[in-house]
Amino acid sequence: MATDMTPARDAAAPAARVRRTNVRTALVLASIAVVFFLGIVFAKFMGDGSSGMTVLGAGVLLFLVLAIGRNLRK
């Protein structure tokens, strides 16, 4: 009797895709946290809140452009 391994391979493919999607989401969330942290450090370094808000706004805008652009490409 021969065993067919095709169903196991098909079951592993969605799991790998889900893992890849989870890792991508984790990287995006971690990079957002880093941008917020650097914006706060920059604001403390410069001494005013408007420069920190500029860094945060630019970071959020960049992430939105990248996320929308990636979804439009699909």
C-alpha positions as CSV (number, residue, x, y, z in Angstrom):
1,M,0.0,0.0,0.0
2,A,1.4,3.4,-1.0
3,T,0.6,6.5,1.0
4,D,-0.3,9.7,-0.7
5,M,1.3,12.7,0.9
6,T,-0.5,15.3,-1.1
7,P,-3.2,16.2,1.5
8,A,-0.4,16.9,4.1
9,R,1.4,19.1,1.7
10,D,-1.9,21.0,0.9
11,A,-2.5,21.4,4.6
12,A,1.0,22.8,5.2
13,A,0.6,25.5,2.5
14,P,-2.1,27.5,4.2
15,A,-0.3,27.2,7.5
16,A,2.8,28.6,6.0
17,R,0.9,31.5,4.4
18,V,-0.8,32.3,7.7
19,R,2.5,32.3,9.5
20,R,4.1,34.5,6.8
21,T,1.1,36.9,7.2
22,N,1.4,36.9,11.0
23,V,5.2,37.7,10.8
24,R,4.5,40.5,8.4
25,T,1.9,42.0,10.7
26,A,4.2,41.7,13.7
27,L,7.0,43.5,11.8
28,V,4.6,46.3,10.8
29,L,3.4,46.8,14.4
30,A,6.9,46.7,15.8
31,S,8.1,49.3,13.3
32,I,5.2,51.5,14.2
33,A,6.2,51.2,17.9
34,V,9.8,52.1,17.0
35,V,8.7,55.2,15.0
36,F,6.5,56.4,18.0
37,F,9.4,55.8,20.4
38,L,11.9,57.7,18.2
39,G,9.4,60.5,17.8
40,I,9.1,60.8,21.6
41,V,12.9,60.7,22.0
42,F,13.3,63.3,19.2
43,A,10.7,65.6,20.8
44,K,12.6,65.4,24.2
45,F,15.9,66.0,22.4
46,M,14.6,69.1,20.5
47,G,12.7,70.5,23.5
48,D,9.4,71.1,21.8
49,G,6.4,68.9,21.1
50,S,5.8,70.0,17.5
51,S,8.9,68.4,16.2
52,G,8.0,65.1,17.8
53,M,4.5,65.3,16.4
54,T,6.0,66.0,12.9
55,V,8.1,62.8,13.2
56,L,5.0,60.8,14.3
57,G,2.8,62.2,11.6
58,A,5.4,61.5,8.9
59,G,5.8,57.9,10.2
60,V,2.0,57.3,10.2
61,L,1.7,58.8,6.7
62,L,4.6,56.6,5.4
63,F,2.9,53.5,6.8
64,L,-0.4,54.4,5.3
65,V,1.1,55.0,1.9
66,L,3.0,51.7,2.0
67,A,0.0,49.7,3.2
68,I,-2.4,51.2,0.6
69,G,0.2,50.9,-2.1
70,R,0.8,47.2,-1.3
71,N,-2.9,46.5,-1.4
72,L,-3.4,48.3,-4.7
73,R,-0.6,46.2,-6.2
74,K,-2.4,43.0,-5.5
